[in-house]
Amino acid sequence: MVKTVNVSRKILPVLCLVAIFLFVSPVVLAQGIGDSTTYTMQEEYRIEINDVGDGKITDTITYDEAWFEEYGSLFEENPNLLSRRYREDSDVGEVENFEADIDRGDGTITITFDTPGLAYNMGDNWSVYGYGNYEVADESDDEVVLEAAWEGVNNEFTLFENMNLEEQVIIDLPDGSTNASFDTSTGAIEYELAYVAKEGSGGVLADNKTLFTIIFALVIILSLILLLYVFTRETEAPAAVAAVTTAMPAPAAPQAPPEAAGAAQATAGDATAEAAPRFCKKCGHPKGKPDERFCRNCGATHE
């Protein structure tokens, strides 16, 4: 009995040491592996700005080839992982024409999209904001290059795994830009651009001056021809009518029907009777009836 207890006392510390070793070793091993597999991404963020401040962005992200070979397919299976970052980023603004290209062979993802109104017209200069934690790598009138390094980046582009990021931002400014500079206090790229009126800014008439000149000339010519035709036609028409009237014989007088002729004769007789004298020429005695032939006073014949 005493011998058994002594053996247990000797074995118990050994078992405790083995248990501690088995518990700690995986953690230490995992930490060692994690340190040796910290990946780094390289990102080139190129912005091309036109003369009205619209931006065209080309974002190229390069991964470790071994890591991308193993996990790159997840981006193809979940395309929203690539667009979510830009659509939620308030610094990017409006996103149009979004496209993503995944190259498994090179371990790269290339994203392109348009952002209207990326640069702000401040009156005396233009400004592009959102780069407060960057440093200037190169600066000229037509291009500004910024750089930054980040540790422990964890987002959709790392598949929520901690990675280091080396980022380069290239801003291609419009043709004719001058006095480009980077303001570290505001994180803004500023540049000046003289206003140049675009061709065709005078409106539809100014843009098509030759065409409308020809059209107006044709309209005027046609109007004159039509006006001349109207005046000529009005002058010739009365002459033609007069000639036709002269050539036509005079219309015959209409013949009255017998009844109308009799009535006309009776009317003529009455008129004649009324025109005859109403007194006797011999004695001056008045006539009685219009058809009376002898005077009732002296018997003389009425003429």
KETI-244021 format. One record per residue: x, y, z of N, C-alpha, C, CB in turn; residue in one letter. Coordinates in steps of 0.2 Angstrom, whole numbers, plus 2048, in hexadecimal, padded with zeros to 3 digits. Glycine has a CB too. Layout:
N
XYZXYZXYZXYZA...
This chain:
303
8047FA8008008008008048068007FB800806M80980680480E80C80481280D7FE81380B80AV8138077FB8178077F581380A7EF81A8007F3K80D8097EF80880B7EA8078137EA8018087EAT8078157F080681D7F180D8207EF80581E7F9V81281E7F08188217EE8198217E781E81D7F1N81781C7E381781C7DC8128217D98158157D9V80C8227DC8078277DA80A82E7DB8018267DES80E82F7E08118367E28168377DC8148367E9R81A8327DA81F8337D581C8357CE82482D7D5K8168317CD8138327C680F8387C580F82C7C5I80C83A7CA8078407CA80B8477C78058427D1L8118487CA81484E7C781684E7C081B8507CBP8188477BE8198467B78138477B281C83F7B6V80D8457B58078467B180584D7B08028427B4L8078517B58058587B580985C7B080685B7BCC81085A7B081485D7AB81285B7A481B85B7ADL8108557A380E85379C80885779A80D84B79CV80385779F7FD85B79D7FE86279B7F885B7A3A80286579F80486D79E80886D79780986F7A3I80C86979681086978F80B86878981586378FF80686378A8018627857FC8687847FD85C786L7FB86C7897F78717887FA8787857F487378FF80087978780487F78580787E77E80988078AV80987877D80D87777680987977080F870776S80287776F7FE87A76A7FE8817697F787676AP7FD88476F7FC88C76F80288F76C7FA88E776V80888D76F80F88F76D81088E76681488D771V80E88876480F88675D80B88A75880E87F75CL80588B75A80088F7568038967557F988F759A80589975B8088A075A80E8A075680A8A2761Q81289B75681889B75281689B74B81C895754G81189774980F89674280C89D74080A890741I8078A07448048A67428098AB7418008A8748G80E8AC7458148B17438178B073D8198B1749D8188AA73B81B8A87358178A872E81E8A1735S8108A972F80C8A972A8088B072A8078A372AT80B8B572C8088BC72B8098BE72480B8C1730T8038BF7218038C171A8038C97197FE8BE716Y8058CB7138058D27128028D370B80D8D5712T7FE8D870A7FB8DA7047FE8E07017F38DB705M7FE8E16FB8008E76F77FB8EA6F38078E66F3Q7F98F06F47F38F36F17F68F96ED7EE8F56F6E7F48FA6E77F59006E37EE9036E17F98FE6DCE7EC9086E47E690C6E37E79126DF7E390E6EAY7E59116D87E69166D37E091A6D27E99136CDR7E09216D27DA9256D17DC9296CB7D99296D7I7D89296C67D892D6C07D39326C07D89296B9E7D49396C17CF93E6C17CF9426BB7D19436C7I7C99436B97C89476B37C794F6B47C29456AFN7C69536AF7C695A6B07C095D6B47C695D6AAD7BB9586B57B595A6B97B59576C07AE9596B5V7BA9546C27BA9516C97B894A6C97B79556CDG7B69466C47B493F6C47BA93B6C57AF93D6BED7B99356C97BF9316CA7BE92A6C77C19306D1G7C39276C47C39206C27C891C6C67C491F6BAK7C69186CA7CA9146CE7CC90D6CC7C79146D5I7D290C6CC7D59056CB7D99026D17D99046C5T7D68FE6D57D98FB6DB7DB8F46DA7D38FB6E1D7E28F36DA7E58ED6D97E88EB6E07EB8ED6D4T7E68E56E27E88E26E87EC8DB6E77E38E16EDI7F28DB6E97F68D56E87F78D16EF7FD8D76E5T7F68CB6EF7F68C66F57FC8C26F47F08C26F5Y7FE8BF6FA8028B96FA8008B36F58048B7701D8048B16F18018AC6EC7FF8A66EF8068AB6E7E8028A36F480089D6F87FA89E6FB80689B6FDA7F98A46FF7F38A57027ED8A66FD7F38AC706W7EE8AA6F87E98AB6F37E78A46EF7EB8B06EEF7EC8A06EE7EA89A6EB7E68956EF7F18966EAE7E68966F67E28926FA7DB8956FB7E5891701E7DB89C6FC7D589F6FE7D28A46F97D68A3704Y7D58A56F37D38AA6EE7CC8A86EB7D78AA6E9G7CA8A16EB7C489F6E97BE8A26ED7C38986E9S7BF8A46F37BA8A76F77B78AD6F47BC8A76FEL7BC8B16F17BA8B86EE7B58B66E87C08BC6ECF7B78B16E57B28AF6DF7AB8AD6E17B68AA6DAE7AB8A96E77A58A76E97A18AC6ED7A68A16EEE7A48B16EF7A18B76F37A38BD6F07A28B66FBN7A08BF6EA7A28C66E77A18CC6EB79F8C66E0P79C8CB6F079A8D16F479F8D36F87948D06F8N7A48CF6FA7AA8D06FE7AE8D66FB7AE8CA700L7AE8D66F47B28DB6F17AF8E26F07B48D96EAL7A88E26F07A58E86EF7A38EC6F579F8E76EAS7A28E86FB7A08EA7017A48F070479F8E5706R7AB8EF7037AF8F47067AE8FB7027B68F2704R7AD8FB6FC7AD9016F87A69056F97AE9016F1Y7A19016FA79A9036FA7999067017958FE6F8R79C90470679B90670D7A090C70F79C901712E7A690D70B7AB91270C7A891970B7B1910709D7A791D7107A592470E7AA92870A7A3927715S7B092670B7B592A7077B59297007BC92870AD7B29236FE7B29226F67AC9266F37B191A6F5V7A69266F77A19296F479D9256EF7A39306F0G79A9286EA7969246E579A91F6E17929286E1E7989196E079B9146DC7979126D679D90E6E1V79A9126D07979106CA79C90C6C67959166C6E7999076C279C9036BE7A18FF6C17A09076B8N79F8FC6C77A48F76CB7A58F16C77A18F66D2F7AB8EF6C77AE8E96C47B48E66C87AF8EA6BCE7B48DF6C87B98DC6CC7BC8D66C87B78DA6D3A7C38D66C77C68D16C47CB8CD6C87CA8D46BED7CA8C66C97CE8C26CD7D38BE6C97C98BE6D2I7D98BF6CB7DE8BB6C77E18B66CC7E48C06C4D7DF8B06CC7E28AB6D07E98A96CF7DE8A46D0R7EC8AA6C97F38A96C77F78AE6CA7F48A96C0G7F68B46CA7FA8B96CD7F88BB6D47FA8BF6C8D7F38B86D67F18BA6DD7EF8C16DE7F78B86E2G7EB8C46D97E98CB6D97E28CC6D87ED8CF6D4T7DF8D16DB7D88D36DA7D88DA6D77D48D26E0I7D58DC6D27D58E26CF7CE8E56CF7D88E26C8T7CD8EA6D27C68ED6D27C68F46CF7C48EE6DAI7C18F56CB7C08FC6C77B98FE6C87C28FB6C0T7B99056C97B29086CA7B390F6C97AF9066D1F7AD9136C77AD91A6C67AA91D6CC7AA91C6C0D7AD9236CE7AA9276D47A992E6D17AF9276DAT7A39306CF7A29376CD7A393C6D379A9386CAP7A69426D17A69476D67AB9456DC7A09496D9G7B19426DA7B59406DF7B99466E27BA93A6DDL7BB94A6DD7BF9506DF7BA9566DF7C49526D9A7BB95A6E47B79606E67BA9666E37B69606EDY7B696A6E07B89716DD7B79766E37B49736D7N7BC9786E57BC97D6EB7BD9846E97C297B6F0M7BC9856E27BC98C6E07C398E6DD7BA9916E5G7C898E6E17CF9906DF7D39896DE7D29946E3D7D19846E07D497D6DF7CF9776DF7DA97D6E4N7D29716DE7CE96B6DF7D19676E47CE9676D8W7CD9636E87D095F6ED7CD9586ED7CE9636F4S7D19546EF7CF94D6F07D194B6F77D39486EBV7CC9496FB7CC9487027CD9407047C794B706Y7CF93F70A7CF93870C7D693470D7CB934708G7DB93870E7E293570E7E69387147E6936707Y7E393871A7E693B7207EC9377227E193C725G7EC9317217F192D7247F792A71F7EE926728N7F792E71A7FC92D7148029317147F892C70EY80792F71180D93371080E934709813931714E81193A70781293B7008199376FD8139436FEV8189346F881E9306F58209346EF81C9296F3A81C9376EB81E93B6E58189406E481E9366DFD81A9466E181694B6E081894F6DA8159506E6E8139506D58149546CF80E9576CD8179506C9S80E95B6C880895F6C680295A6C38099646C1D8049546C17FF9506BE7FE9496C280194E6B7D8029486C78019426CB8049436D280593C6C8E8009406D78029406DE8029396E07FE9446E2V8079366E380892F6E680992F6ED80E92C6E2V80492C6F180492B6F88059246FA7FD92E6FBL80892370080991C70280791C70A81191B701E80691670C80491471380590D7147FD916714A80690B71A80790471C80390372280E90271EA7FF8FD7227FA8FB7277FC8F472A7F38FC725W7FB8F37307FC8ED7337F68EA7368028ED739E7F58E47367EF8E17397E88E37357EE8E3740G7E98E372F7E28E572B7DE8DF72B7E48E7724V7D88E072D7D38DA72D7CC8DD72A7D28D8735N7CB8DA7247C58DC7217C38D771C7C58E371EN7BE8D97177BC8D47127C18D270E7B68D770EE7C68D770C7CB8D57087D18D170A7CF8DC705F7D18D07117D58CB7147D28C57167D98CE71AT7CB8C57147C78BF7177C78BF71E7C98B8714L7C78C57217C78C67297CD8C272C7C08C372BF7D28C27297D98C072C7DE8C672C7DC8BA728E7E18C67327E68CC7337EB8CB72D7E98CC73AN7EC8D172A7F28D17257F58D87257EF8D071EM7FB8D97237FE8DF7227FC8E271B8068DF723N7FC8E971A7FA8EC7147FF8F17127F38EE714L8028F170C8068F670A8028F970480D8F4707E8009007057FC9037007FF9096FD7F6905704E7FE9096F680090F6F27FA9126EF80690D6EDQ7F99196EF7F491C6EC7F79216E77F09206F1V7F59206E17F79246DB7F19286D87FA91F6D5I7F292F6D97ED9336D67EF9366D07EB9396DCI7EC9346CA7EE9376C47E993D6C37ED9326BED7EC9436C37E89496C27E694B6BB7EC94F6C5L7E194F6BA7DF9516B37E59556AF7D99556B3P7E59546A97E99586A47E99606A67E895769DD7EE9636A67EE96A6A87EE96C6AF7E896D6A5G7EF9676B47EF9686BB7F596C6BD7ED9626BFS7F59706C27FB9736C47FB9746CC7FC97A6C1T8009756CF8019766D67FE9716DA7FE97D6D8N7FF96A6D87FC9656DC8009646E27FD95E6D8A7FD9626E88009626EE7FC95D6F38019686F2S7FF95B6F87FC9576FD7FC95A7047FF9506FEF7F695B7067F595F70D7F495A7127EE96470DD7F99597167FA95471B7F595572180195371ET7F395C7227EE95D7277E795B7267EF965729S7E595B7207DE95971E7DE95371A7DB95F719T7E49507187E494A7147E194B70D7E0945718G7E295170A7DF9527047E49536FF7DA958704A7E39516F97E79536F37E49596F07E894D6EEI7E895E6EF7E69646EC7E99666E57E696A6F1E7E59686E07E996A6DA7E49706D77E99646D5Y7E79736D27E49796CF7E39776C77E897F6CFE7DD9796C57DC9776BE7D897D6BB7D89706BDL7DB9806B57D89856B27D29836AE7DD9896ADA7CC9876AE7C69856AB7C79866A37C09896ADY7C59806A07C59806997BF97E6967CB97C696V7BB9826937B59816907B597B68B7B198768DA7B197668C7B19716887AE9726817AD96B68BK7B096F67C7AD9706757A596E6767B196C670E7A197267379A970673797973679799969673G79A97767D79797A68379298068279C97C688S79298267B78E98867978698667879098B673G78498067977E97E67877D97A671779984678G77797866F77597566977697966376E97266AV77497F66377598365D77C98565C77198A65FL78098666178798766078B98165E78A98A667A78997B66178C97565F78B97365778A970663D78597565578397364E78297964A77D96F64EN78697E64A78598564778598463F78B989649K78998063C78997F63578297C63378F97B633T78097763677A97363477497863577996D639L77497B63A76E98063B76E98663676D982642F77498863477498D62F77298B62977C99062FT77398562777198262076998262177497C61FI76797F62675F97E62775C98562775E97A62EI75E98A62A75B99062A75B99362375E99562FF76199362076199561975C992614768994616A75B98B61575698861174F98A612757980611L74E98B61974798D61B74599461874798D622V74A99961874999F61574899F60E74F9A4617I74C99B60A74B99B603744998601751996600I74299360573C99060373699560573B989607L73799860A73299D60C7319A36077349A1613S7379A56047379AA5FE7339A75F873E9AC5FDL7359A15F673299E5F172A99D5F27359975EFI72899B5F772199B5F971E9A15F9720997600L7219A75FB71E9AD5FB71D9B05F47229B2600L7229AF5F07229B15E971C9AD5E57299B05E6L71C9A75E77169A35E370F9A65E571799C5E5Y70F9A75EC7089AA5EE7069B15EA7089AB5F6V70B9B55EA70A9BC5E77099BB5E07109C05E8F70C9B75DC70C9B65D57059B25D47119B15D2T7039AE5D86FC9AB5D76F69AF5D86FC9A55DBR6F79B45DC6F19B95DD6F19BE5D86F29BC5E4E6F69BF5D46F69C45CF6F49C15C96FD9C75CET6F59BB5C76F39B85C16EC9B65C16F79B25C0E6E99B45C76E29B25C86DD9B65C56E19B05CFA6DD9BD5C76D89C15C46D89C25BD6D89C85C8P6DE9C35BA6DF9C35B36DC9BD5AF6E69C45B1A6DD9B85B26DA9B25AF6D39B25AF6DD9AB5B2A6D09B45B56C99B45B56C69B95B06C79B65BDV6C99BF5B06C69C45AB6C69C15A46CA9CA5ABA6CC9BE5A26CC9BB59B6C69B659A6D39B859AA6C59B259F6C09AD59E6B99B059E6C09A85A4V6B89B65A16B19B95A16B09BD59B6B19BE5A7T6B69BF5986B59C35916B39BE58C6BB9C758FT6B69B858C6B59B35876AE9B05876BA9AD588A6AB9B058D6A59AC58E69F9B158B6A39AB595M69A9AE5876949B25856909B458B6909AE580P68C9BA5896889BD58E6829B858F6859C458DA6809B759567A9B25966749B55946799B159EP6709B15906699B358E6649B55936669AD589A6609BA59165B9BC5966569B65976589C2594A6549B559D64F9B059F6489B259C64F9AE5A6P6459AD59963E9AE5976399AC59C63D9A9591Q6349B159D62F9B05A262A9AB5A062C9B75A4A6279A85A46229A35A261C9A75A062099E5A8P6179A359D6119A759A60D9AB59F60C9A2597P60C9A85A56089AB5AA60B9B15AC6089A65B0E6129B15AD6169B75AF6159BC5A961D9B65B0A6159BA5A36159BF59D60E9C259D6169BB597A6089BE59F6029C159F6019C75A45FC9BC5A0G6049C55AA6049C95B06089D05AE6079C65B6A60D9CF5AA6119D55A860D9D95A46189D35A5A6099D659F6059DA59A6009DE59E6029D6595Q5FD9DA5A35F79DE5A75FA9E35AA5F49D95ABA6009E25AD6039E85B16049EE5AD6099E55B5T6079EC5A66089F15A26029F55A060C9EF59BA5FC9F159F5F69F559D5F49F95A25F19EF59BG5F49F75A95F29FB5AE5F6A015AF5F39F75B5D5FDA005AD601A065AD5FFA0B5A8608A045ADA5FDA095A25FBA0D59C5F5A1159E5FAA09596T5F0A0D5A15EAA105A35EAA155A85E5A0A5A6A5EFA145AD5F0A195B25F3A1F5AF5F4A165B8E5F8A1E5AA5FBA235A65F6A285A2601A215A2A5F0A255A05EBA2959C5E8A2E5A05E5A24599A5E6A3459D5E3A395A05DCA375A45E1A3F59CP5DBA3A5AA5D5A395AE5CFA3E5AD5D7A385B5R5D0A435A95CBA485A85C9A495A05CDA4F5AAF5C3A4B59F5C1A4C5985C5A525955B9A4D597C5C7A5158F5CBA5758C5C6A5C5895CFA54586K5C0A5B5885BBA605865B8A6458B5B5A5C582K5B6A605905B2A645965B6A6459D5ABA61597C5BBA5F59D5BEA5F5A35BBA5B5A95C0A655A6G5B6A575A75B2A535AB5B6A4D5AD5ABA515A9H5B7A4B5B35BBA455B55B8A3F5B25BBA445BDP5BDA3A5B15BAA345AE5B8A2F5B45C0A305ABK5B4A2B5B25B1A265B75B6A205B85AAA245B5G5B6A1C5B35BAA165B35C0A175AF5B6A105B1K5C5A135B05CBA145AB5CAA125A45D1A105AEP5C5A0D5A35C3A0B59C5BDA0E5995C2A0359CD5BBA1459C5B6A1859A5B8A1B5935B3A1D59FE5B4A1B58E5B6A1D5875B2A245865B4A18582R5ADA265895A9A2C5875A8A3058E5A2A2B584F5A8A3658D5A7A3B5935A0A3B5955AAA42592C59FA3A59B598A3959D594A4059E597A365A4R599A4559D596A4C59D594A4F59659BA515A1N599A4F592598A5258B598A4C58659DA5658AC599A46587599A4158259FA4157E593A4257EG5A4A4557F5AAA4457B5AEA3E57C5AEA4B57CA5B1A3C5765B5A365775BCA3757A5B6A3356FT5BDA3257F5C3A335835C9A3057E5C3A2F589H5CEA3457E5D4A3257A5D9A2E57E5D8A38577E
